[in-house]
């Protein structure tokens, strides 16, 4: 049986690695998901057989309840709520790792070696912090908690003090493994730190927070794997932790900010409107007929999707519009900013749902130089990622963030409900320039109207 279990774990580990590799491209992402799901199935079955469980009652109950919740969530949760669900899943992963680690501690108390105790404490600390931090992130994304940064006096100093206390308590537990009170205190402090860690981070930085918490959930799982001496859990948790850290770095690079600045910078506070007030500037509202006329004569069009596209569920109509333009001989591409939406890859997933061909999608670095030679840029629900303040206004919290050069195109069409700022809270000067056509209203209705006009 041990040889069979070892082989099963090896196969699962290989499938996890292949799954992660295939998730690196939209073209192979479905295959990557299938590999990963199969790996998890093999790992779970092998683990259950390896431990020779005598009573499967609670396990079966858990599988039925958890499976039912998963199926309902997959069918009912809308694409706009996908970031919230990812944040919640990160939290549940961290909470599960912490719970297993705590249970293992009570099982081995008095027999554990220092390395085992350290693994348990690390999993308990990271898993608990991930649990409450992810719940706060979920609350911010869902609108249950204010999306603006929540900071109080001596906030970061308190975080640092609590972390030092955890280190001291950890040393005490290693010296005296039976010190249950200290371990439970670490648990409580970790839960508090999770809340204090996320509340100062604004809505504009949620993609970074989600990827970082995802990494933390993986590290917690890997630590639990060390505590349980479970190789496949160590491998899978390490893969999640490492890939999450890499993705976090990519997100920070896309915003030209350090991770420390994201965590401590409190971006997304009061709205900055520049030197003029909104009341002194005028915006001309255009109609769908005006936009259709401009698009019909365009030879090159770049579409920039944002979170507003997900809110309006306009991705299907947008792809129909793109097809209509292509049929008329126009060159059409989608420009995807790394932090567009509210989680990493949000726009890619959204457009894949509408069967947008992968070869039409272009990253910021690949397409940015082409805007100056583009007839029309069509912006649907994007805001911060096209805000010229990131290049021009040194006092703006967005300053230095690489943006899509939408303002360089000959004509700009923006579908948006209002002039409200993006998650950063910074007003967008692009709305007020002469060559910008603002089409206010529901993006889905506006896009569908344009499609009808182009096909007429």
C-alpha positions, 0 to 999 in steps of 0.5 A, spaced: 500 500 500 505 504 501 508 504 494 501 505 491 500 511 495 507 514 493 506 513 486 499 516 487 502 522 490 508 522 485 502 522 479 498 527 483 504 532 484 506 531 476 499 533 474 499 539 479 505 542 476 502 541 469 496 544 471 500 550 473 504 550 467 498 550 463 494 555 467 499 560 464 496 561 457 489 562 456 489 557 450 491 552 455 487 554 461 482 549 461 487 543 460 490 546 466 484 546 470 482 539 468 489 537 470 489 540 477 482 537 478 484 530 477 491 531 481 486 533 487 482 527 486 488 522 486 491 526 492 484 526 496 483 518 495 490 516 496 490 520 503 484 517 505 486 510 503 493 511 506 490 513 513 486 507 513 480 511 516 475 506 519 469 511 519 467 515 513 461 518 516 463 525 517 467 525 511 462 523 506 457 528 510 463 533 509 463 531 501 456 532 500 455 538 504 461 541 501 460 539 494 453 541 494 455 548 496 461 548 490 456 546 485 451 552 487 456 557 487 459 555 481 452 556 477 449 562 481 455 566 482 455 571 477 462 573 473 462 580 477 462 576 483 468 572 481 473 576 485 469 575 492 468 568 491 476 567 490 477 571 496 473 567 500 476 561 497 483 563 499 480 565 506 477 558 507 483 554 504 487 558 510 482 557 515 482 549 513 490 549 514 490 552 520 484 548 523 488 541 521 494 544 524 491 545 530 488 539 530 495 535 529 498 539 535 493 537 540 494 530 537 501 530 538 502 534 544 508 531 548 511 527 543 512 533 537 519 535 535 521 542 535 521 542 527 514 539 527 511 545 532 514 550 528 510 547 522 504 547 526 505 554 529 507 557 522 501 554 519 496 556 524 499 563 524 499 564 516 492 560 515 488 564 521 491 571 518 489 569 511 482 567 513 480 573 516 484 577 511 480 574 506 474 575 509 475 583 509 477 583 502 471 579 501 467 584 504 470 590 501 469 587 494 462 585 496 461 592 498 459 590 506 466 594 508 468 601 505 473 600 499 477 606 501 483 605 506 481 604 513 487 607 517 487 609 525 493 612 529 499 608 530 496 602 525 502 600 523 506 600 529 500 596 532 501 591 527 509 590 528 508 590 536 503 584 535 507 580 530 513 581 535 508 578 540 507 572 536 514 571 535 515 571 543 510 566 544 512 562 538 519 561 542 515 559 548 511 554 545 517 551 542 521 551 549 514 548 552 510 544 547 505 543 552 503 551 552 496 551 549 495 558 552 500 561 548 498 557 542 491 559 542 493 566 543 497 566 537 491 564 533 487 570 536 493 575 534 493 572 527 486 573 526 486 580 529 492 581 524 488 579 518 483 584 519 488 590 521 493 587 515 487 588 509 483 594 512 488 599 510 488 597 503 484 600 498 479 597 492 484 599 487 489 594 490 485 588 491 488 584 485 494 585 489 491 583 495 487 577 492 494 574 489 498 575 496 492 572 500 492 566 495 500 565 496 499 565 503 493 560 503 498 556 499 504 557 504 499 555 510 497 548 506 505 547 505 506 548 512 501 543 514 503 538 509 510 538 513 506 537 520 502 531 517 509 529 513 504 529 507 508 530 501 503 532 496 500 537 500 507 540 501 508 540 493 501 543 492 502 548 497 509 550 495 506 551 488 500 555 490 505 559 495 510 561 489 505 562 484 502 567 488 508 571 490 510 571 482 503 573 481 503 579 486 510 581 484 507 582 476 501 586 479 506 590 483 510 591 477 504 593 473 502 599 478 510 601 478 509 600 486 512 596 491 509 591 495 510 595 501 507 601 498 501 597 496 500 594 503 502 601 507 500 606 502 493 607 503 491 608 496 484 610 494 482 615 499 479 622 497 477 624 490 482 628 487 480 632 481 486 636 480 487 644 479 480 645 477 473 643 480 468 638 476 463 644 476 468 648 471 469 643 466 464 640 461 463 634 458 459 633 452 454 627 452 454 623 445 449 618 443 450 611 440 448 613 433 454 618 434 459 612 436 456 607 431 458 613 425 465 613 428 466 606 429 463 604 422 469 609 418 474 606 423 480 602 420 483 600 426 479 599 433 482 597 440 477 595 445 479 596 453 475 592 458 474 594 465 470 592 471 464 596 468 464 591 463 463 585 468 458 589 472 454 590 465 455 583 463 456 586 456 462 582 454 457 578 449 455 584 446 462 587 445 464 581 442 458 581 437 460 589 436 468 586 434 465 581 429 461 586 426 467 591 425 471 585 423 466 584 418 467 591 415 474 590 414 476 594 421 482 591 425 480 590 432 484 588 438 483 588 445 488 591 450 488 588 457 491 591 463 494 587 468 490 590 474 484 591 470 478 588 474 478 586 481 482 580 481 488 578 476 486 575 470 479 578 471 478 581 464 481 574 460 476 570 464 470 575 462 472 575 455 473 567 454 466 567 457 464 570 451 469 566 446 473 572 444 479 569 440 485 569 444 489 572 438 485 578 439 488 579 446 494 584 447 497 585 453 499 592 455 507 592 453 505 589 446 500 594 444 501 600 448 505 603 442 500 602 437 495 607 440 498 613 436 496 609 430 489 607 432 483 610 429 478 609 435 479 606 442 473 604 445 473 604 453 468 599 456 468 600 464 475 602 465 478 608 469 484 608 473 488 604 467 487 609 462 488 615 467 493 620 464 494 622 471 499 616 472 503 620 467 502 627 468 500 628 475 506 627 480 501 628 486 496 623 484 497 616 488 496 613 481 503 617 478 508 612 475 503 606 474 503 604 467 497 605 463 494 604 457 495 610 452 488 611 450 489 618 450 494 617 444 488 615 439 485 619 434 478 618 437 476 615 444 469 612 445 468 611 453 461 607 455 460 609 462 454 610 467 457 616 470 463 621 471 465 617 478 472 616 479 475 609 479 477 604 485 483 609 486 478 615 488 482 619 482 478 623 477 480 622 470 482 627 466 481 623 459 473 624 460 474 632 459 478 632 453 476 634 446 476 628 442 473 623 448 466 621 446 462 620 453 456 615 452 453 615 459 448 609 461 448 601 461 454 599 457 450 593 455 444 597 452 449 602 449 453 596 446 447 592 443 445 599 440 451 600 437 451 593 434 444 594 431 446 600 428 452 597 425 448 591 422 443 595 419 
